Amino acid sequence: MNKLFTTIFAVAVSCVTASSLAQEIKGDAKAGETKNAMCIGCHGIKGYQASFPEVYKVPMISGQGAKYIIAALNEYKKGERKHPTMRDIAASLSDQDMADLAAYYGAHGVVAGAAVPATPSKAPSPEVQALLNKANCASCHGANFSSPIDPAYPKIGGQHADYLFVALKAYKTEHNPKVGRGNAIMGGMAKQFSNAELKLLANYLSSVDGELKVVPQSHFR
């Protein structure tokens, strides 16, 4: 087993362990709805754009996997994901808060009986297919990019293209105190590609059917 696969295996075991620990805290969606005041100002407005580290639409989180939301918030809290605003927000949350918010957004806007096709109805171009094969995206995120093999991994099908592009570039960024994401699996994958290739991947992944959405807020608290 080479060094890369050894690292990937170790990170995967760590993710499974973290996922198991997260199961010990049960999230309450109703409680989460009362705790999302810091979330709705960005994630509850269609077309809302962030300006750091560049302009891009903030990610859709309604319909995202609850365990992934918890994992991402913990990564911001620990500084493994370097985003000053998100780190401050995550640092203010207890484990129970994270579980409640995750339960809320995991079910937010989900339509009973609706299902994403098992494979994307839109086929990639040969160039993009080669990139998908090289990145092996489906092995973690599912053949339709909305059925991750571990619930601590994100659904990425239909996510905003500009957000996906910024996120993928962040895995390539090193030695920057405010920008970057520390993940051995994603870092190893993203560093194989030029930014132009990452943009092609992001554009295609954004174009397929997915479960993610923005549910506009009727009012702000």
C-alpha positions in Angstrom: 0.0 0.0 0.0 1.6 3.3 -1.1 1.9 6.4 1.0 -1.1 8.2 -0.6 -3.5 5.2 0.0 -2.2 4.8 3.5 -3.0 8.4 4.3 -6.4 8.1 2.6 -7.2 5.0 4.7 -6.2 6.7 7.9 -8.4 9.7 7.1 -11.3 7.5 6.2 -11.0 5.7 9.5 -10.9 9.0 11.3 -14.0 10.2 9.4 -15.9 7.0 10.4 -14.9 7.5 14.0 -16.0 11.1 14.0 -19.2 10.1 12.3 -19.8 7.5 15.0 -19.2 10.0 17.8 -21.6 12.4 16.1 -24.3 9.7 16.4 -24.2 10.0 20.2 -25.8 13.5 20.0 -29.3 13.5 18.7 -30.3 16.5 16.7 -33.7 18.2 17.1 -34.9 19.9 13.9 -37.4 22.1 15.7 -34.7 23.3 18.0 -32.4 23.9 15.0 -35.0 26.2 13.5 -34.7 28.5 16.6 -30.9 28.5 16.3 -30.4 29.4 12.7 -30.4 33.2 12.9 -26.7 33.3 11.9 -27.4 31.0 8.9 -30.4 32.5 7.2 -28.7 35.8 6.4 -26.5 34.0 3.8 -27.9 30.6 3.2 -31.6 31.6 3.2 -31.4 34.2 0.3 -31.5 33.0 -3.3 -28.5 34.2 -5.3 -26.7 35.6 -2.2 -23.0 36.0 -2.9 -20.0 35.9 -0.5 -17.0 38.2 -1.3 -14.3 36.3 0.5 -11.9 35.0 -0.7 -13.6 35.9 -4.0 -17.2 36.5 -5.2 -19.2 33.3 -5.3 -22.7 32.1 -4.3 -22.8 30.7 -0.8 -23.5 27.0 -0.8 -26.9 25.5 -0.7 -27.3 23.7 2.6 -31.0 22.8 2.7 -31.3 19.1 1.9 -27.6 18.5 2.7 -26.6 15.5 4.8 -26.9 16.2 8.5 -23.7 14.4 9.4 -21.8 16.3 6.7 -23.1 19.6 8.1 -21.8 18.6 11.6 -18.4 17.5 10.1 -18.0 20.8 8.2 -18.9 22.9 11.2 -16.4 21.0 13.3 -13.7 21.6 10.6 -14.4 25.3 10.7 -14.3 25.3 14.5 -11.0 23.5 14.6 -9.5 25.7 11.8 -9.2 22.8 9.4 -11.3 24.9 7.1 -9.9 28.4 7.1 -12.8 30.9 6.7 -12.8 33.7 9.3 -16.6 34.2 9.3 -17.5 30.6 9.4 -14.9 29.8 12.0 -16.3 32.5 14.3 -19.9 31.1 13.8 -18.8 27.5 14.4 -16.8 28.5 17.5 -20.0 29.8 19.0 -21.9 26.6 18.6 -22.0 23.6 21.0 -22.1 20.1 19.8 -25.8 20.1 20.5 -26.3 23.3 18.5 -24.5 21.7 15.5 -26.6 18.6 15.8 -29.8 20.6 15.9 -28.9 22.8 13.0 -27.8 19.8 11.0 -31.1 18.0 11.7 -33.0 21.1 10.6 -31.2 21.7 7.4 -31.0 18.0 6.5 -34.8 18.0 6.3 -35.3 21.6 5.2 -37.2 21.7 1.9 -37.0 18.0 1.4 -40.0 16.7 -0.6 -41.3 13.3 0.4 -41.1 10.8 -2.4 -38.8 12.9 -4.6 -35.6 11.2 -5.6 -32.5 12.1 -7.6 -31.9 9.7 -10.5 -29.4 6.9 -9.8 -27.1 8.3 -12.5 -27.1 11.8 -13.9 -29.5 12.4 -16.8 -27.0 14.9 -18.3 -23.9 13.0 -19.6 -20.5 14.8 -19.3 -18.4 15.6 -22.3 -15.5 13.2 -23.0 -13.1 15.8 -21.5 -15.1 16.1 -18.3 -15.7 12.3 -18.1 -11.9 11.8 -18.1 -11.5 14.3 -15.3 -14.3 12.6 -13.3 -12.6 9.3 -13.8 -9.2 10.7 -12.7 -10.7 12.3 -9.6 -12.9 9.3 -8.9 -15.6 11.5 -7.6 -18.3 8.9 -7.7 -16.4 6.6 -5.4 -17.1 8.9 -2.5 -20.0 11.1 -3.6 -22.0 8.4 -5.4 -22.8 7.8 -9.0 -25.3 10.6 -9.0 -23.1 12.8 -6.8 -25.9 13.0 -4.3 -25.5 9.6 -2.6 -22.2 9.8 -0.7 -20.8 6.5 0.6 -20.4 8.0 4.1 -23.0 10.4 5.5 -20.1 12.6 6.6 -19.3 13.3 3.0 -21.3 16.0 1.1 -23.9 15.8 -1.6 -22.4 17.9 -4.4 -24.8 17.3 -7.3 -26.5 20.5 -8.3 -24.4 22.7 -5.9 -23.5 26.2 -7.1 -20.6 25.9 -9.6 -18.7 28.9 -8.4 -18.9 27.7 -4.8 -17.6 24.2 -5.8 -14.8 25.9 -7.7 -13.7 28.0 -4.7 -14.0 24.9 -2.4 -11.9 22.7 -4.7 -9.2 25.4 -5.0 -9.1 25.8 -1.2 -7.9 22.2 -1.0 -4.9 23.2 -3.0 -4.1 26.2 -0.9 -1.3 25.8 1.7 0.3 28.1 4.2 -2.4 30.7 4.1 -3.9 31.7 7.5 -7.3 32.7 6.2 -7.9 30.5 3.1 -7.6 26.7 2.6 -9.0 23.4 3.7 -7.0 20.6 5.3 -8.2 17.2 4.0 -5.7 14.6 2.8 -8.2 12.9 0.4 -9.5 16.1 -1.2 -6.1 17.8 -1.2 -4.5 14.8 -3.0 -7.4 14.9 -5.5 -7.5 18.6 -6.2 -3.8 19.0 -6.6 -3.8 16.7 -9.6 -5.7 19.4 -11.6 -5.2 22.9 -12.9 -7.7 25.5 -11.9 -9.2 25.4 -15.4 -9.8 21.7 -15.0 -11.4 22.2 -11.5 -13.7 24.7 -13.1 -14.8 22.2 -15.7 -15.5 19.7 -12.9 -17.4 22.3 -10.9 -19.5 23.4 -13.8 -20.6 19.8 -14.7 -21.3 18.8 -11.1 -23.5 21.9 -10.7 -25.5 21.0 -13.9 -26.7 17.6 -12.7 -29.9 17.0 -10.7 -29.4 17.2 -7.0 -31.3 17.5 -3.7 -29.7 20.8 -2.5 -31.7 24.0 -2.6 -32.2 27.4 -1.2 -35.4 27.8 0.8 -36.1 31.5 1.1 -36.9 32.8 4.6 -40.2 34.5 5.0 -38.7 36.8 7.6 -35.5 37.4 9.5 -35.2 37.3 13.3 
